[in-house]
Amino acid sequence: MRIGVRLGTREVHAALLHGARLAGAASAPHAAPSGPRAAGLEAATLEAAGRVLRGTAATAPSTITSVTWDISAPLEAALTAPAAGAPSGTVPRARPVAALRLVPRPPAVPAAGAHPAGLIRSLVAWRGTAPGGHDLFGTELAPPGVDAALRCAEAVIAAGLTTVAVTATGATARADHEVAVAAALLERFPELRLCLSHETGGLGLLEREATTVINAALLDPADTLISGCEQLTAALPGRPACWFATGDGGRVSGRRLCWLPVLGLAATPATALAAAARLAGTADALVVLVEGERVAAGQVREGLPHVESDLPGVAGVRTAAPQPVLTTAPARTAGTTLLAARTRHTADVIAALDAPGLRVAEEIVRLSRSATVLLRPEADLAATGAAGTEPSAWLDLLVPVGAAESLEEVQAQAEQRALGLVAAHGAEPGSARIVRSSATPVGYLRIYRLQVRAGSGRCVESAA
């Protein structure tokens, strides 16, 4: 049996699955304590989560094999929480970080190097540049400025910062400069923590930098939450496996999410979409989630939410991490949204997430001219979806293809790497499968953007 737990900013929800059947559910509010700021939302949330988890596990007729946590809400809240000095009990703000770009030449005006997104600027307390970077072919544009990077690191430490987000031009095609600079910085300053943009992939410099900065800023809040979740899971009888839901609709280990917490953002809509389709008894569906006066529509394909990268995320910032493709709209336009997104290959599933949403959902069903399934979930959809997740991996690479190797060979290597990640995340032996493998040419050049999605299930998409 499996348990899924969603940590909200105000409530904790749990769902118990016996195979594909919902066997139990529980929810509880949590209130931030009035004590020191160090015992803020994480402590309150984890205390409530412990009660809900133990209560849910006690109702299970057999051993709990795994607990999968959705911590996307507190992670997102940490990014947008008030600055230091806010009243006790509010969400602890993500730690400020330094941002280091490796580019062929620095901007003519220092201020021109700032990221255009306000959220990213608020998270970056120090910014600098050093020579380096590659073009789309992986050709070096400038030698790596290791000495300049070391001087930047000295300034970072003098500013009282400990975490650096490193983003190099062309790192998705060739990560050599990020790796070389990171090695030099850690040799001189082993106390620094470095997040490198090629670890998450992505095409655009700004998208990769935003992803890397967010990831770096979330390291401390994520570590606290993940450690607490792992301790609560380990305290259950039988010591079930502990996993964490991700924005691509899959799950990863706590160790991986500790280093790449940005992957945990957007997990709630991803797992909710998958759960709605599963409860409706279909693997391919247009799912409409209705909450209050808002609707969100997304596709589920072969049981997995349709996801892409380079989409607006927290505070509208575009990032390179995968997340569900959602169409959101006011309830009054829900009928138009449904018609625009419908295809003949999918069923329509409408899930009401609250009482006001149920009234809206019933009206949508009444107006719909197709066979539409109306769900009144008995448990939190995201918690239910988290319980049913399987291991996943997502790679987003830019690769030049020369005469020495074919596109098929390069793509096969990327697929094997993704399969290895899925196996490392706890997939049953022999169950790891390629879910999606696409190779998109970049303009007229012999350069391809590879996007590989792997999961623990049969292959459902393939394009080249």
DRENDO-308662 format. One record per residue (C-alpha): residue number from 1; x, y negated, z. Coordinates in nm, 4 decimals. Example, Ala and Ser with C-alpha at 12.3 -4.5 7.8 and 13.67 -1.06 7.14 Angstrom:
NODE   i       c1       c2       c3
NODE   1   1.2300   0.4500   0.7800
NODE   2   1.3670   0.1060   0.7140
! end
This chain:
NODE   i       c1       c2       c3
NODE   1   0.0000   0.0000   0.0000
NODE   2   0.1109  -0.3545  -0.0728
NODE   3   0.0551  -0.6890   0.0938
NODE   4   0.0730  -1.0275  -0.0740
NODE   5   0.1065  -1.3422   0.1369
NODE   6   0.0649  -1.6989   0.0151
NODE   7   0.2056  -1.9726   0.2344
NODE   8  -0.0006  -2.2839   0.1791
NODE   9   0.0708  -2.6227   0.3288
NODE  10  -0.2363  -2.5888   0.5523
NODE  11  -0.3331  -2.2207   0.5487
NODE  12  -0.1796  -1.8772   0.5192
NODE  13  -0.3544  -1.6143   0.3070
NODE  14  -0.2882  -1.2398   0.2841
NODE  15  -0.4295  -0.9643   0.0640
NODE  16  -0.3928  -0.5870   0.1029
NODE  17  -0.3870  -0.3737  -0.2118
NODE  18  -0.4372   0.0032  -0.2275
NODE  19  -0.3268   0.0756  -0.5817
NODE  20  -0.5254  -0.1737  -0.7902
NODE  21  -0.8070  -0.2002  -0.5339
NODE  22  -0.8399  -0.4805  -0.2823
NODE  23  -0.8456  -0.3116   0.0586
NODE  24  -0.8395  -0.6085   0.2926
NODE  25  -0.7744  -0.9800   0.3311
NODE  26  -0.7097  -1.2407   0.5964
NODE  27  -0.6546  -1.6151   0.6217
NODE  28  -0.5562  -1.8510   0.8995
NODE  29  -0.4871  -2.2235   0.9282
NODE  30  -0.1598  -2.3467   1.0652
NODE  31  -0.0939  -2.6723   1.2426
NODE  32   0.2459  -2.8355   1.2598
NODE  33   0.3752  -2.8429   1.6192
NODE  34   0.4225  -3.1666   1.8062
NODE  35   0.7787  -3.0844   1.9039
NODE  36   1.1062  -3.1861   1.7402
NODE  37   1.1249  -3.2306   1.3657
NODE  38   1.3405  -2.9175   1.3404
NODE  39   1.0308  -2.7166   1.4355
NODE  40   0.8226  -2.8602   1.1520
NODE  41   0.6078  -2.6956   0.8889
NODE  42   0.8322  -2.3936   0.8354
NODE  43   0.7973  -2.2870   1.2001
NODE  44   0.4214  -2.3484   1.2072
NODE  45   0.3684  -2.1716   0.8759
NODE  46   0.5798  -1.8716   0.9689
NODE  47   0.4113  -1.8365   1.3071
NODE  48   0.0693  -1.8257   1.1390
NODE  49   0.2060  -1.5972   0.8668
NODE  50   0.3268  -1.3518   1.1300
NODE  51  -0.0190  -1.3289   1.2850
NODE  52  -0.1901  -1.2845   0.9485
NODE  53   0.0654  -1.0315   0.8263
NODE  54   0.0487  -0.8165   1.1381
NODE  55  -0.3297  -0.8286   1.1393
NODE  56  -0.3512  -0.7283   0.7745
NODE  57  -0.0995  -0.4474   0.8145
NODE  58  -0.2919  -0.3123   1.1146
NODE  59  -0.5968  -0.2507   0.8932
NODE  60  -0.4012  -0.0481   0.6357
NODE  61  -0.4925   0.3231   0.6334
NODE  62  -0.1408   0.4184   0.5208
NODE  63   0.2152   0.2847   0.5267
NODE  64   0.2868  -0.0589   0.3812
NODE  65   0.5487  -0.0176   0.1103
NODE  66   0.6115  -0.3829   0.0215
NODE  67   0.5280  -0.7410   0.1118
NODE  68   0.5530  -1.0079  -0.1578
NODE  69   0.5547  -1.3717  -0.0503
NODE  70   0.4436  -1.6768  -0.2460
NODE  71   0.6280  -1.9737  -0.0947
NODE  72   0.5794  -2.2163  -0.3839
NODE  73   0.3585  -2.4592  -0.1866
NODE  74   0.6075  -2.5316   0.0942
NODE  75   0.8910  -2.5489  -0.1597
NODE  76   0.7043  -2.8070  -0.3648
NODE  77   0.6074  -2.9959  -0.0509
NODE  78   0.9725  -3.0107   0.0547
NODE  79   1.0552  -3.1942  -0.2690
NODE  80   0.7876  -3.4583  -0.2247
NODE  81   0.7842  -3.4916   0.1570
NODE  82   0.8378  -3.8328   0.3188
NODE  83   1.1936  -3.9453   0.3732
NODE  84   1.3780  -3.8995   0.7000
NODE  85   1.2141  -4.0797   0.9855
NODE  86   0.8624  -3.9632   0.8977
NODE  87   0.6411  -3.8533   1.1860
NODE  88   0.7214  -3.5253   1.3529
NODE  89   0.5433  -3.2246   1.2083
NODE  90   0.5545  -3.3330   0.8426
NODE  91   0.7255  -3.1173   0.5835
NODE  92   1.1061  -3.1377   0.6110
NODE  93   1.2397  -3.3118   0.3052
NODE  94   1.4745  -3.1334   0.0692
NODE  95   1.8385  -3.2263   0.1265
NODE  96   1.9882  -3.4993  -0.0954
NODE  97   2.2511  -3.3715  -0.3357
NODE  98   2.5242  -3.4964  -0.5666
NODE  99   2.4929  -3.4702  -0.9453
NODE 100   2.8024  -3.4239  -1.1610
NODE 101   2.7787  -3.4321  -1.5391
NODE 102   3.0506  -3.2951  -1.7651
NODE 103   3.0195  -3.4972  -2.0865
NODE 104   3.2590  -3.6011  -2.3655
NODE 105   3.2477  -3.9657  -2.2551
NODE 106   3.0865  -4.1499  -1.9641
NODE 107   2.7916  -4.3848  -2.0270
NODE 108   2.8855  -4.7400  -2.1227
NODE 109   2.6710  -4.8702  -1.8369
NODE 110   2.6897  -4.6618  -1.5164
NODE 111   2.3164  -4.7002  -1.4469
NODE 112   2.2401  -4.5519  -1.7887
NODE 113   2.3529  -4.2130  -1.6624
NODE 114   2.0665  -4.1825  -1.4133
NODE 115   1.7928  -3.9296  -1.4765
NODE 116   1.4681  -4.0903  -1.6033
NODE 117   1.2467  -3.8971  -1.3580
NODE 118   1.1818  -4.0701  -1.0257
NODE 119   1.1769  -3.7409  -0.8328
NODE 120   1.5239  -3.6483  -0.9549
NODE 121   1.6609  -3.9931  -0.8759
NODE 122   1.5185  -3.9636  -0.5235
NODE 123   1.6978  -3.6325  -0.4707
NODE 124   2.0378  -3.7496  -0.6025
NODE 125   2.2347  -3.9466  -0.3436
NODE 126   2.5550  -3.9640  -0.5501
NODE 127   2.6151  -3.9363  -0.9239
NODE 128   2.9336  -3.9093  -1.1272
NODE 129   3.0775  -3.7882  -1.4571
NODE 130   3.3896  -3.6052  -1.5679
NODE 131   3.5141  -3.5136  -1.9174
NODE 132   3.3992  -3.1865  -2.0720
NODE 133   3.1206  -3.0169  -2.2611
NODE 134   3.0565  -2.8242  -2.5833
NODE 135   2.8430  -2.8709  -2.8909
NODE 136   2.5689  -2.6350  -3.0097
NODE 137   2.8278  -2.4086  -3.1723
NODE 138   3.0167  -2.3702  -2.8454
NODE 139   3.2996  -2.5912  -2.9773
NODE 140   3.4764  -2.7912  -2.7090
NODE 141   3.3949  -3.1618  -2.7324
NODE 142   3.6483  -3.2702  -2.4715
NODE 143   3.8946  -3.0815  -2.2477
NODE 144   3.7514  -3.0128  -1.9019
NODE 145   3.8457  -3.2998  -1.6713
NODE 146   3.9353  -3.0947  -1.3657
NODE 147   4.1304  -3.3781  -1.2019
NODE 148   3.8408  -3.6189  -1.2547
NODE 149   3.6003  -3.3612  -1.1131
NODE 150   3.8198  -3.3237  -0.8055
NODE 151   3.8142  -3.6979  -0.7505
NODE 152   3.4373  -3.6868  -0.7791
NODE 153   3.4266  -3.4098  -0.5183
NODE 154   3.6320  -3.6250  -0.2805
NODE 155   3.3755  -3.9041  -0.3209
NODE 156   3.0914  -3.6566  -0.2644
NODE 157   3.2420  -3.5356   0.0638
NODE 158   3.3151  -3.8935   0.1708
NODE 159   2.9442  -3.9667   0.1154
NODE 160   2.8554  -3.6866   0.3575
NODE 161   2.7079  -3.4532   0.0949
NODE 162   2.7705  -3.0807   0.0741
NODE 163   2.5818  -2.9680  -0.2384
NODE 164   2.6639  -3.0559  -0.5997
NODE 165   2.4516  -2.9934  -0.9108
NODE 166   2.6885  -2.9529  -1.2072
NODE 167   2.5510  -2.9989  -1.5596
NODE 168   2.7709  -2.9784  -1.8688
NODE 169   2.6817  -3.0638  -2.2256
NODE 170   2.6208  -2.7434  -2.4204
NODE 171   2.6501  -2.5180  -2.1147
NODE 172   2.3660  -2.2979  -2.2380
NODE 173   2.5783  -2.2093  -2.5408
NODE 174   2.9059  -2.1896  -2.3492
NODE 175   2.9452  -2.2149  -1.9736
NODE 176   3.3272  -2.2210  -1.9623
NODE 177   3.3610  -2.5813  -1.8422
NODE 178   3.1033  -2.5478  -1.5648
NODE 179   3.2737  -2.2311  -1.4453
NODE 180   3.6248  -2.3788  -1.4645
NODE 181   3.5284  -2.6963  -1.2791
NODE 182   3.3385  -2.4963  -1.0155
NODE 183   3.6411  -2.2742  -0.9545
NODE 184   3.8691  -2.5759  -0.9098
NODE 185   3.6277  -2.7534  -0.6753
NODE 186   3.5767  -2.4483  -0.4555
NODE 187   3.9499  -2.3811  -0.4358
NODE 188   4.0108  -2.7349  -0.3079
NODE 189   3.6829  -2.7805  -0.1156
NODE 190   3.5491  -2.4371  -0.0119
NODE 191   3.2807  -2.5982   0.2042
NODE 192   3.0952  -2.7306  -0.1025
NODE 193   2.7925  -2.5543  -0.2474
NODE 194   2.7702  -2.5717  -0.6253
NODE 195   2.4684  -2.5121  -0.8483
NODE 196   2.5526  -2.4769  -1.2192
NODE 197   2.3038  -2.5561  -1.4937
NODE 198   2.3769  -2.2490  -1.7064
NODE 199   2.2489  -2.0263  -1.4256
NODE 200   1.8902  -2.1195  -1.5144
NODE 201   1.9442  -2.1871  -1.8857
NODE 202   1.7368  -2.4228  -2.0972
NODE 203   1.7980  -2.6315  -2.4049
NODE 204   1.7923  -2.9994  -2.3060
NODE 205   2.0549  -3.1676  -2.0893
NODE 206   1.7935  -3.3605  -1.8886
NODE 207   1.5739  -3.0536  -1.8355
NODE 208   1.8711  -2.8476  -1.7206
NODE 209   1.9950  -3.1228  -1.4914
NODE 210   1.6482  -3.1654  -1.3384
NODE 211   1.6240  -2.7911  -1.2784
NODE 212   1.9708  -2.7777  -1.1240
NODE 213   1.9128  -3.0796  -0.8984
NODE 214   1.5794  -2.9412  -0.7755
NODE 215   1.7400  -2.6046  -0.7160
NODE 216   2.0269  -2.7588  -0.5191
NODE 217   1.7926  -2.9735  -0.3090
NODE 218   1.5809  -2.6690  -0.2166
NODE 219   1.8648  -2.4472  -0.0932
NODE 220   1.8194  -2.5307   0.2757
NODE 221   1.4366  -2.5263   0.2956
NODE 222   1.4290  -2.2054   0.0911
NODE 223   1.6868  -2.0359   0.3118
NODE 224   1.4805  -2.1102   0.6233
NODE 225   1.1558  -1.9884   0.4690
NODE 226   1.3028  -1.6778   0.3076
NODE 227   1.4866  -1.5735   0.6233
NODE 228   1.1680  -1.6116   0.8241
NODE 229   0.9632  -1.4113   0.5728
NODE 230   1.2228  -1.1341   0.5663
NODE 231   1.2261  -1.1133   0.9459
NODE 232   0.8461  -1.0907   0.9616
NODE 233   0.8458  -0.8197   0.6948
NODE 234   1.1202  -0.6201   0.8646
NODE 235   0.9206  -0.6201   1.1894
NODE 236   0.6375  -0.4199   1.0303
NODE 237   0.6271  -0.0402   1.0818
NODE 238   0.8266   0.1436   0.8177
NODE 239   1.0316  -0.1665   0.7274
NODE 240   0.8627  -0.2320   0.3907
NODE 241   1.0483  -0.3944   0.1021
NODE 242   1.0381  -0.7741   0.0939
NODE 243   0.9942  -0.9627  -0.2343
NODE 244   0.9126  -1.3144  -0.3502
NODE 245   0.6774  -1.4194  -0.6299
NODE 246   0.8152  -1.6325  -0.9137
NODE 247   0.6751  -1.8771  -1.1660
NODE 248   0.6894  -1.6228  -1.4483
NODE 249   0.4393  -1.3970  -1.2730
NODE 250   0.6992  -1.1513  -1.1456
NODE 251   0.9011  -1.1078  -0.8305
NODE 252   1.2640  -1.1239  -0.7194
NODE 253   1.4632  -1.0379  -0.4103
NODE 254   1.5120  -1.2828  -0.1279
NODE 255   1.8811  -1.2957  -0.2041
NODE 256   1.8205  -1.4147  -0.5606
NODE 257   1.5567  -1.6663  -0.4586
NODE 258   1.7862  -1.8039  -0.1885
NODE 259   2.0288  -1.9080  -0.4611
NODE 260   1.7690  -1.9943  -0.7263
NODE 261   1.4707  -2.1270  -0.5270
NODE 262   1.3532  -2.3233  -0.8311
NODE 263   1.2258  -1.9901  -0.9653
NODE 264   0.9747  -1.9776  -0.6808
NODE 265   0.7942  -2.2948  -0.7924
NODE 266   0.4653  -2.2448  -0.9835
NODE 267   0.4271  -1.8921  -0.8451
NODE 268   0.0741  -1.9638  -0.7190
NODE 269  -0.0954  -2.0247  -1.0589
NODE 270   0.1055  -1.7421  -1.2171
NODE 271  -0.0051  -1.4810  -0.9654
NODE 272  -0.3619  -1.6167  -0.9543
NODE 273  -0.3999  -1.5795  -1.3326
NODE 274  -0.2745  -1.2210  -1.3255
NODE 275  -0.4973  -1.1305  -1.0304
NODE 276  -0.8095  -1.2733  -1.1954
NODE 277  -0.7563  -1.0637  -1.5079
NODE 278  -0.6816  -0.7533  -1.3025
NODE 279  -0.9942  -0.7930  -1.0878
NODE 280  -1.2006  -0.8420  -1.4041
NODE 281  -1.0710  -0.5112  -1.5366
NODE 282  -0.8876  -0.6505  -1.8382
NODE 283  -0.5238  -0.6945  -1.9393
NODE 284  -0.5846  -0.9689  -2.1965
NODE 285  -0.7933  -1.2647  -2.0926
NODE 286  -0.8477  -1.6350  -2.1025
NODE 287  -0.8655  -1.7123  -1.7309
NODE 288  -1.0273  -2.0295  -1.6006
NODE 289  -0.9572  -2.1135  -1.2366
NODE 290  -1.2147  -2.3514  -1.0908
NODE 291  -1.1432  -2.5389  -0.7705
NODE 292  -1.3624  -2.8296  -0.6731
NODE 293  -1.4104  -3.0538  -0.9726
NODE 294  -1.0980  -2.9366  -1.1582
NODE 295  -1.0435  -2.6430  -1.3878
NODE 296  -0.7195  -2.4819  -1.5057
NODE 297  -0.7160  -2.2432  -1.8009
NODE 298  -0.4351  -2.0036  -1.8894
NODE 299  -0.3787  -1.6895  -2.0933
NODE 300  -0.3005  -1.3454  -1.9532
NODE 301  -0.1405  -1.1058  -2.1989
NODE 302  -0.0995  -0.7395  -2.1163
NODE 303  -0.1525  -0.8200  -1.7511
NODE 304   0.1072  -1.0994  -1.7343
NODE 305   0.0520  -1.4764  -1.7463
NODE 306   0.1694  -1.6501  -2.0604
NODE 307   0.4682  -1.8614  -1.9556
NODE 308   0.7118  -2.0997  -2.1207
NODE 309   0.9993  -2.3213  -2.0118
NODE 310   1.0479  -2.6978  -2.0661
NODE 311   0.7036  -2.7698  -1.9198
NODE 312   0.6155  -3.0462  -1.6713
NODE 313   0.6392  -2.9175  -1.3152
NODE 314   0.6536  -3.0917  -0.9776
NODE 315   0.5722  -3.4634  -1.0155
NODE 316   0.5559  -3.4132  -1.3917
NODE 317   0.9288  -3.3419  -1.4239
NODE 318   1.0202  -3.1128  -1.7123
NODE 319   1.2369  -2.8221  -1.6037
NODE 320   1.3972  -2.5200  -1.7669
NODE 321   1.2396  -2.2686  -1.5274
NODE 322   0.9490  -2.0632  -1.6696
NODE 323   0.5970  -2.1385  -1.5522
NODE 324   0.2428  -2.0640  -1.6712
NODE 325   0.1058  -2.2552  -1.9671
NODE 326  -0.2023  -2.4228  -1.8170
NODE 327  -0.4656  -2.6560  -1.9562
NODE 328  -0.6129  -2.8619  -1.6743
NODE 329  -0.9207  -3.0771  -1.7058
NODE 330  -1.2105  -3.2216  -1.5071
NODE 331  -1.5012  -2.9817  -1.4606
NODE 332  -1.7267  -3.1813  -1.6935
NODE 333  -1.5016  -3.0901  -1.9899
NODE 334  -1.4586  -2.7247  -1.8884
NODE 335  -1.6818  -2.5989  -2.1685
NODE 336  -1.4689  -2.7720  -2.4314
NODE 337  -1.1519  -2.6404  -2.2667
NODE 338  -1.2869  -2.2862  -2.2755
NODE 339  -1.3842  -2.3050  -2.6432
NODE 340  -1.0484  -2.4567  -2.7430
NODE 341  -0.8444  -2.1865  -2.5699
NODE 342  -1.0590  -1.8829  -2.6549
NODE 343  -0.9408  -1.6252  -2.9092
NODE 344  -1.1042  -1.3122  -3.0390
NODE 345  -0.8330  -1.1055  -2.8707
NODE 346  -0.9177  -1.2030  -2.5152
NODE 347  -1.2002  -1.1770  -2.2685
NODE 348  -1.3189  -1.4778  -2.0733
NODE 349  -1.2743  -1.4678  -1.6972
NODE 350  -1.3849  -1.7521  -1.4723
NODE 351  -1.2769  -1.7452  -1.1093
NODE 352  -1.4270  -1.9745  -0.8473
NODE 353  -1.1678  -2.0601  -0.5837
NODE 354  -1.4012  -2.2472  -0.3456
NODE 355  -1.7706  -2.3254  -0.2880
NODE 356  -1.7811  -2.6414  -0.5057
NODE 357  -1.5898  -2.4500  -0.7711
NODE 358  -1.8503  -2.1720  -0.7651
NODE 359  -2.1245  -2.4140  -0.8676
NODE 360  -1.9108  -2.5397  -1.1545
NODE 361  -1.8152  -2.1849  -1.2570
NODE 362  -2.1772  -2.0724  -1.2653
NODE 363  -2.2636  -2.3657  -1.4905
NODE 364  -1.9755  -2.2787  -1.7258
NODE 365  -2.0980  -1.9197  -1.7470
NODE 366  -2.4521  -2.0367  -1.8162
NODE 367  -2.3340  -2.2550  -2.1034
NODE 368  -2.0960  -1.9954  -2.2448
NODE 369  -2.2228  -1.7956  -2.5415
NODE 370  -1.9797  -1.5069  -2.4973
NODE 371  -1.9558  -1.2240  -2.2469
NODE 372  -1.7926  -1.4037  -1.9560
NODE 373  -1.6904  -1.2429  -1.6277
NODE 374  -1.7571  -1.4568  -1.3217
NODE 375  -1.5356  -1.3766  -1.0259
NODE 376  -1.6145  -1.4596  -0.6662
NODE 377  -1.2849  -1.3411  -0.5154
NODE 378  -1.3067  -1.1727  -0.1752
NODE 379  -0.9449  -1.2703  -0.1073
NODE 380  -0.7087  -1.5487  -0.2046
NODE 381  -0.6291  -1.4890  -0.5740
NODE 382  -0.2639  -1.5896  -0.5486
NODE 383  -0.2066  -1.3597  -0.2485
NODE 384  -0.3814  -1.0776  -0.4347
NODE 385  -0.1676  -1.1409  -0.7407
NODE 386   0.1498  -1.1563  -0.5337
NODE 387   0.0773  -0.8133  -0.3878
NODE 388   0.0545  -0.6666  -0.7376
NODE 389   0.3649  -0.8261  -0.8876
NODE 390   0.6507  -0.6278  -1.0366
NODE 391   1.0202  -0.7188  -1.0814
NODE 392   1.0929  -0.9724  -1.3545
NODE 393   1.3705  -1.1694  -1.5236
NODE 394   1.3847  -1.4614  -1.7673
NODE 395   1.6792  -1.5683  -1.9829
NODE 396   1.6882  -1.8837  -2.1964
NODE 397   2.0091  -1.8986  -2.4000
NODE 398   2.1506  -2.0913  -2.6940
NODE 399   2.3816  -1.8676  -2.8988
NODE 400   2.5769  -1.9275  -3.2200
NODE 401   2.5797  -1.6254  -3.4502
NODE 402   2.8961  -1.5889  -3.6564
NODE 403   3.0307  -1.3381  -3.9042
NODE 404   3.1722  -1.1156  -3.6278
NODE 405   2.8327  -1.0148  -3.4889
NODE 406   2.4726  -1.0114  -3.6043
NODE 407   2.1695  -1.1732  -3.4437
NODE 408   2.0393  -0.8277  -3.3572
NODE 409   2.3561  -0.7466  -3.1641
NODE 410   2.3500  -1.0754  -2.9715
NODE 411   1.9814  -1.0345  -2.8930
NODE 412   2.0327  -0.6756  -2.7788
NODE 413   2.3072  -0.7908  -2.5386
NODE 414   2.0733  -1.0504  -2.3873
NODE 415   1.7995  -0.7901  -2.3505
NODE 416   2.0330  -0.5540  -2.1686
NODE 417   2.1320  -0.8320  -1.9327
NODE 418   1.7657  -0.9053  -1.8558
NODE 419   1.6934  -0.5366  -1.8005
NODE 420   1.9851  -0.5199  -1.5589
NODE 421   1.8385  -0.8055  -1.3557
NODE 422   1.4997  -0.6316  -1.3375
NODE 423   1.6627  -0.3110  -1.2191
NODE 424   1.8533  -0.5070  -0.9559
NODE 425   1.5241  -0.6575  -0.8336
NODE 426   1.3858  -0.3180  -0.7379
NODE 427   1.2204  -0.1797  -1.0504
NODE 428   1.1457   0.1907  -1.0425
NODE 429   1.4095   0.3866  -1.2371
NODE 430   1.3206   0.3895  -1.6052
NODE 431   1.0360   0.1380  -1.5695
NODE 432   1.2239  -0.1785  -1.6762
NODE 433   1.0932  -0.3029  -2.0099
NODE 434   1.1387  -0.6011  -2.2413
NODE 435   0.8207  -0.8057  -2.2251
NODE 436   0.9223  -1.0722  -2.4716
NODE 437   1.2285  -1.1232  -2.6895
NODE 438   1.2293  -1.4175  -2.9283
NODE 439   1.5047  -1.5695  -3.1398
NODE 440   1.4250  -1.9169  -3.2712
NODE 441   1.6654  -2.0841  -3.5181
NODE 442   1.7796  -2.4328  -3.4197
NODE 443   1.7359  -2.6406  -3.7339
NODE 444   1.9341  -2.5214  -4.0344
NODE 445   2.2290  -2.4077  -3.8223
NODE 446   2.3222  -2.0462  -3.7483
NODE 447   2.2350  -2.1093  -3.3860
NODE 448   1.9456  -1.9424  -3.2118
NODE 449   1.7567  -2.0034  -2.8953
NODE 450   1.7039  -1.6673  -2.7275
NODE 451   1.4242  -1.6332  -2.4760
NODE 452   1.4106  -1.2915  -2.3161
NODE 453   1.1505  -1.1895  -2.0610
NODE 454   1.1826  -0.8557  -1.8880
NODE 455   0.9528  -0.6851  -1.6439
NODE 456   0.8632  -0.3508  -1.4968
NODE 457   0.6092  -0.2451  -1.7602
NODE 458   0.5672  -0.1635  -2.1270
NODE 459   0.6787  -0.3993  -2.4013
NODE 460   0.4061  -0.6447  -2.4922
NODE 461   0.5660  -0.9123  -2.7096
NODE 462   0.8432  -0.9138  -2.9668
NODE 463   0.9272  -1.1895  -3.2110
NODE 464   1.2292  -1.2931  -3.4094
! end
